[in-house]
Amino acid sequence: MLTCVLLHPFCFHGLDSSTPLVALEGKRARFVNWAARGLGIEEGMLETAVRLKAPNAQLVPTLSPALCERWSALLESLYVLSPNVDGPREGIAFLTVRSSDAAQIAGEYSARVGRAETQELALLAARRAEPGQVVELERGKQKPFLERCPLAFLGLL
């Protein structure tokens, strides 16, 4: 069974989620957490509008050398648990581990973790998980699970 570790957006990983967080790509907001949404910040807003609406928001880049180093270090830490680790993009990693190891990863990294037979199903299961939790999609229960998945989840695929 494949395991998906979801820390998306990775640029928010390790930051205080109770404060308004806005990830900038160029001069526009690419990712916004719930605290920032509560202040009226939305994806696509110009940085100047974000600063006017929420002067105390923490602005972070979506890409930086430090962020790439943190992602590489996280992937290396996953190699301790499995020789089969694939990080196709920052914030999403696939590996093969036991259920107990998946639970350990979820707790240690406050990650949303999904387990299923394919990468796509594991990613969708991770998307359904809460931070620090594992959602395991058992064989034969894919159809009911997929019927309950919001279409917005497919954007990650």
Secondary structure, 3 states (H helix, E strand, C coil): CEEEEECCCHHHCCCCCCCCEEEEECCEEEEECHHHHCCCCCCCCEHHHHHHHCCCCEEEECCCHHHHHHHHHHHHHHCCCCCCEEEEECCEEEECCCHHHHHHHHHHHCCEEEEECCHHHHHHHHHHCCCCCEEECCCCCHHHHHHHCCHHHHHHC
